[in-house]
Amino acid sequence: MAIALDAELAVIGAGPAGATAALFAARLGHPVVVLERARFPRDKPCGEGLLPIGRALLEELGLEARAVAAGAPPFRGIQFGLVGTAPTVVPFPAPPYGGAGLGVRRVDFDALLAEALKAHPLIEFRQETSVLAVETAPGRTPSVRSTAGELRSRWVAVADGLRSGIRHRLGWTVGPRPPHRYGVVSHWRVDGPPDPWVRITIDRGLEVYESPVAAGQRLVALLCSHDRMREFAGRLEAHYPEIVLSLRPELRSAEPSGTVTAVGPFRYRARTVASDGVFLVGDAAGFTDPISGEGLASGMRQARALAHAIGEPLAERNYRRAHRRLTRDPRRVAELLVYFSRSPSRVERGLRGLGHAPNALTHLLGANFGYWGLSRVSPREWVALLSGW
């Protein structure tokens, strides 16, 4: 006897990955139920930089103009360097590949996506609903047990974040793997027009990551090694601005605003991203490090791939292949950037090498965005980055 389904797709988590998975699936005609334990809008630590490829996906959903109208500022690329040195400027690849990214304050971005979920006729958005378990078996329809009761759907997308409880209960979690890295995140009020650059300033075992997120607001995150994170023990709120201003004295005219939040460790992986009708999307599917800034865009790309996979035969296999294709090169780029960040001498050597191969980082960024493969980085450029010559 056929089992009555509540939806074709159940999505657990209504953050950017989960919300865009639901929206892309509904655009293809699939009825969707979204289960979210919080009530939106709610804030959450996040890199808050939407890279150009993610901005294009937001436009595909018809939401990019609304984000810009709400005040999301554009940024043109990355400036990075060592403390006290002039930064190296790396613009994003030009159109037709790229263009500008968007700074998206997470609480505003989630609210925009939540409104789109509520407005779509094929989506039922259940907030303040915690998922207790996802039960699967080969050849059987998945069952989702929540505080609102049991739900059956043909497929389940798990998008509950870096420390995914559902992934852990399924036995799919791998990690976190050392060396451990953490983030300390807050916002600063700034005067004047938004700075159109993401800025990364590198110190020993720590980087300051800055991004415009709204008029008069700038995200300032510290990405730390395990050793540097120990400095914050018992004094997170006090030590955070001390470190920021010691490495970025240019922010002395700005003012910290909001709470200071610690996140991590990073570097989670999953044993599989799809099996028995269950799919992992976004950070729940594995995360390397926020240093490359591609987390939001990566989750949205995976969400779009999921929506297309569930409409095809062999959905799990097709999604696993798509996920591998979408994440392989960005993961390698993130690992490479973390390798450099561990040692200021490596950074200095790499910056010196850019004088001999000025397009190397643009080619790496394009691979990170999925515009082309790492093969675009020539042997000469690899030698320059790694040796300084």
C-alpha positions in Angstrom: 0.0 0.0 0.0 1.3 3.4 -0.9 2.3 5.7 2.0 0.6 9.1 2.1 3.3 11.8 2.0 3.2 15.2 3.7 5.6 16.6 1.1 8.0 15.5 -1.6 10.9 17.3 0.2 11.4 18.0 3.9 14.1 20.5 4.7 15.6 20.7 8.2 16.9 24.1 8.9 15.9 27.4 7.2 19.3 29.1 7.0 20.6 30.1 3.6 21.4 26.5 2.5 18.0 25.1 3.6 15.9 28.0 2.5 17.5 28.1 -1.0 17.1 24.3 -1.3 13.4 24.7 -0.6 13.0 27.6 -3.0 14.8 25.9 -5.8 12.9 22.7 -5.3 9.5 24.5 -5.2 10.4 26.4 -8.4 10.7 22.9 -10.0 7.2 22.0 -8.8 8.1 20.0 -5.6 5.9 20.5 -2.5 8.2 21.3 0.4 7.9 21.4 4.2 10.7 23.4 6.0 11.3 22.7 9.7 13.2 25.3 11.7 13.7 25.2 15.5 14.1 29.0 15.8 11.7 31.8 15.0 12.9 34.2 12.4 14.4 36.7 12.3 17.2 35.5 14.5 20.9 36.3 14.3 23.8 33.8 13.9 27.6 34.1 13.6 28.4 34.0 9.9 31.0 35.3 7.4 28.2 37.5 5.9 29.9 37.8 2.5 28.0 36.5 -0.5 30.5 35.9 -3.3 29.5 36.7 -6.9 28.4 33.2 -7.7 26.0 33.3 -4.7 24.7 36.7 -5.8 23.9 35.2 -9.2 21.9 32.4 -7.6 20.1 35.0 -5.4 19.2 36.8 -8.7 18.0 33.5 -10.2 15.5 33.2 -7.2 14.3 36.8 -7.9 15.7 38.1 -4.5 18.9 39.9 -5.4 17.3 43.2 -6.1 15.4 43.1 -2.8 18.6 42.4 -0.9 20.3 45.4 -2.6 17.3 47.6 -2.0 17.4 46.7 1.7 21.0 48.0 1.9 23.3 45.0 1.2 26.5 46.7 0.0 28.6 45.4 -2.9 32.3 44.5 -2.6 34.7 44.2 -5.5 37.3 41.8 -4.2 39.9 41.1 -1.5 42.7 43.1 0.0 45.0 41.1 2.2 48.4 41.2 3.8 50.5 41.1 6.9 50.1 43.5 9.8 51.7 46.9 9.1 52.2 46.3 5.4 50.4 47.6 2.4 47.7 45.2 1.3 47.7 43.2 -1.9 44.6 43.9 -3.9 42.9 41.0 -5.7 39.7 42.0 -7.6 37.1 39.4 -8.3 37.3 37.9 -11.9 35.5 40.2 -14.3 32.2 39.5 -16.1 31.1 37.2 -17.7 32.6 35.1 -14.9 32.2 37.3 -11.9 31.4 40.8 -10.8 30.8 42.2 -7.3 29.8 40.2 -4.3 27.3 41.4 -1.6 27.7 42.0 2.1 24.6 40.4 3.7 23.9 41.0 7.4 22.9 37.5 8.4 19.8 38.5 10.4 18.5 40.5 7.4 19.5 37.8 4.9 17.6 35.1 6.8 14.6 37.4 7.1 14.6 37.9 3.4 14.7 34.2 2.7 12.1 33.4 5.3 9.7 35.9 3.7 10.2 34.1 0.4 9.5 30.7 2.0 6.2 32.0 3.5 5.1 33.5 0.2 5.6 30.4 -2.0 2.4 28.4 -2.4 4.3 25.0 -2.6 6.2 25.6 0.7 5.0 25.1 4.2 7.3 26.9 6.7 7.1 25.5 10.2 9.1 27.6 12.7 9.8 26.7 16.4 9.8 23.0 15.4 12.8 20.9 16.5 13.6 17.7 14.7 14.3 14.8 17.0 15.3 12.2 14.5 15.4 11.2 10.9 14.6 7.5 10.5 15.8 5.7 7.3 16.1 2.3 5.8 17.1 1.0 2.4 14.1 1.1 0.0 11.8 2.9 2.5 10.5 6.4 2.7 12.3 8.6 5.3 10.4 9.6 8.4 11.1 12.8 10.3 10.2 12.9 14.0 9.8 16.4 15.4 8.2 18.3 18.3 5.2 18.8 16.0 4.8 15.1 15.2 5.9 12.7 12.5 6.3 13.8 8.9 6.9 11.6 5.8 8.5 12.9 2.6 10.1 11.3 -0.4 13.4 13.1 0.4 14.9 14.9 3.4 17.4 17.7 3.1 19.5 18.2 6.3 20.7 21.8 6.5 21.2 22.3 10.3 24.7 23.7 10.1 28.3 23.0 11.0 27.6 21.0 14.2 24.6 19.2 12.6 22.8 17.1 15.2 21.0 15.1 12.5 24.2 14.3 10.7 25.6 13.1 14.0 22.6 10.9 14.8 22.8 9.3 11.4 26.4 8.3 12.2 27.8 10.4 9.3 29.9 12.9 11.2 33.7 12.9 10.7 35.7 15.4 12.8 36.4 18.0 13.7 39.8 17.3 12.4 42.9 19.0 13.7 44.6 21.5 13.5 41.6 23.1 15.1 40.5 26.6 14.1 37.9 29.0 15.6 36.2 32.2 14.9 35.4 35.2 17.1 32.8 37.4 15.5 31.2 40.7 16.1 30.2 43.9 14.2 31.6 47.5 14.2 29.8 50.8 13.5 31.7 52.9 10.9 31.1 56.3 9.5 31.0 57.0 5.8 30.1 54.9 2.7 30.7 51.1 2.9 34.3 50.0 2.2 33.9 47.9 -1.1 36.6 45.4 -0.1 36.9 42.3 2.0 40.0 42.8 4.0 42.2 40.0 5.5 45.1 41.0 7.8 47.3 38.1 8.8 49.2 37.7 12.1 50.8 34.6 13.7 48.1 32.0 14.0 45.3 34.6 13.5 43.7 36.6 10.8 41.4 39.6 11.0 38.6 39.2 8.4 36.5 42.3 7.6 33.5 42.6 5.3 30.9 45.3 4.6 27.5 44.1 5.7 25.2 47.2 5.8 25.3 50.9 5.8 27.4 51.9 8.8 28.2 48.3 9.8 31.2 46.1 9.2 31.7 42.5 10.2 35.0 42.0 11.9 35.9 38.3 12.6 39.1 36.9 14.1 40.0 33.4 12.7 42.3 31.8 15.2 44.5 28.7 15.7 43.9 26.6 18.8 46.8 28.2 20.5 45.6 31.8 19.8 42.1 30.9 20.9 43.4 30.1 24.4 44.1 33.8 24.8 40.4 34.4 25.0 39.7 32.1 27.9 37.5 33.9 30.4 37.8 37.3 28.6 36.2 37.0 25.2 34.4 40.3 25.3 37.4 42.3 26.5 40.2 40.6 24.5 38.4 40.7 21.1 38.6 44.5 20.6 42.1 44.5 22.0 43.3 42.1 19.3 41.3 43.8 16.6 42.7 47.3 17.3 46.3 46.0 17.7 46.2 44.4 14.3 43.9 46.9 12.5 44.5 50.3 14.1 42.6 51.8 11.2 39.4 50.8 13.1 40.1 53.1 16.0 37.6 55.5 14.6 34.9 52.8 14.5 33.0 51.4 17.5 32.2 47.7 18.4 28.5 47.0 18.4 26.5 43.9 19.4 27.7 40.7 21.1 31.0 38.9 20.6 30.5 35.3 19.7 32.9 32.4 19.4 32.3 29.6 16.9 34.2 26.4 15.9 36.1 24.3 15.7 35.8 23.9 11.9 36.9 21.1 9.5 33.9 18.8 9.8 33.4 16.2 7.1 30.6 13.7 6.4 30.9 9.9 5.6 28.4 10.5 2.8 26.2 13.5 1.7 23.3 11.4 0.4 21.9 8.0 1.2 18.4 6.4 1.6 16.6 9.6 0.6 18.5 11.9 3.0 20.8 14.6 1.7 23.2 16.9 3.5 23.4 20.5 2.3 25.6 23.5 3.2 27.8 23.3 6.3 26.1 20.1 7.5 27.6 18.4 4.4 31.1 19.3 5.6 33.1 22.5 6.1 36.8 23.3 5.8 37.4 26.9 7.0 35.8 30.3 6.6 39.1 31.9 5.4 38.0 31.6 1.7 34.7 33.3 2.3 32.7 30.9 0.2 30.5 29.3 2.8 27.2 31.0 1.9 27.7 30.7 -1.8 28.8 27.1 -1.5 25.6 26.2 0.4 23.4 27.9 -2.2 25.2 26.0 -5.0 24.6 22.7 -3.2 21.0 23.6 -2.6 20.4 24.2 -6.3 22.2 20.9 -7.2 19.9 19.1 -4.7 16.8 20.5 -6.2 17.8 19.2 -9.6 19.0 15.8 -8.3 15.7 14.9 -6.6 13.9 15.2 -9.9 16.1 12.6 -11.6 16.6 8.9 -11.3 19.4 7.9 -9.0 19.0 11.1 -7.0 21.5 10.2 -4.3 24.3 9.2 -6.7 23.7 12.3 -8.8 23.8 14.6 -5.8 27.0 13.0 -4.4 28.7 13.5 -7.8 27.5 17.1 -8.0 28.5 17.8 -4.4 32.0 16.5 -5.1 32.3 18.6 -8.2 31.1 21.7 -6.4 33.2 21.4 -3.3 36.5 19.8 -4.4 38.4 22.8 -5.6 37.0 25.3 -3.0 38.1 22.9 -0.3 41.6 22.7 -1.7 41.7 26.5 -2.0 40.7 26.9 1.6 43.3 24.3 2.8 45.9 26.2 0.8 45.0 29.5 2.4 45.0 28.0 5.9 48.5 26.5 5.1 49.7 30.0 4.3 48.0 31.6 7.2 49.8 29.5 9.8 53.1 31.2 9.1 53.7 34.9 8.3 56.9 33.9 6.5 54.8 31.8 4.1 52.5 34.7 3.5 55.4 37.0 2.9 56.9 34.5 0.5 53.6 34.2 -1.4 53.2 37.9 -1.6 56.7 38.2 -3.0 55.8 35.5 -5.6 52.8 37.6 -6.7 55.3 40.1 -8.1 56.4 37.4 -10.6 52.9 35.9 -11.2 50.3 38.6 -10.6 47.3 36.6 -11.9 47.9 33.6 -9.6 45.4 34.7 -6.9 42.8 35.7 -9.4 43.0 32.3 -10.9 42.7 30.7 -7.4 39.7 32.9 -6.6 38.0 31.8 -9.8 38.6 28.1 -8.9 37.1 28.9 -5.4 34.0 30.3 -7.1 33.6 27.4 -9.5 34.3 29.5 -12.6 37.1 27.2 -13.7 39.3 24.4 -12.2 42.6 24.6 -10.4 44.3 23.7 -13.7 43.9 27.4 -14.5 46.7 28.1 -12.1 49.8 27.4 -14.1 52.9 25.6 -12.9 54.8 28.9 -13.0 52.2 30.5 -10.7 52.3 27.6 -8.2 56.1 27.9 -8.0 55.8 31.7 -7.5 53.3 31.3 -4.7 55.1 28.6 -2.8 58.7 29.7 -3.3 58.4 33.5 -3.7 60.2 33.4 -7.1 
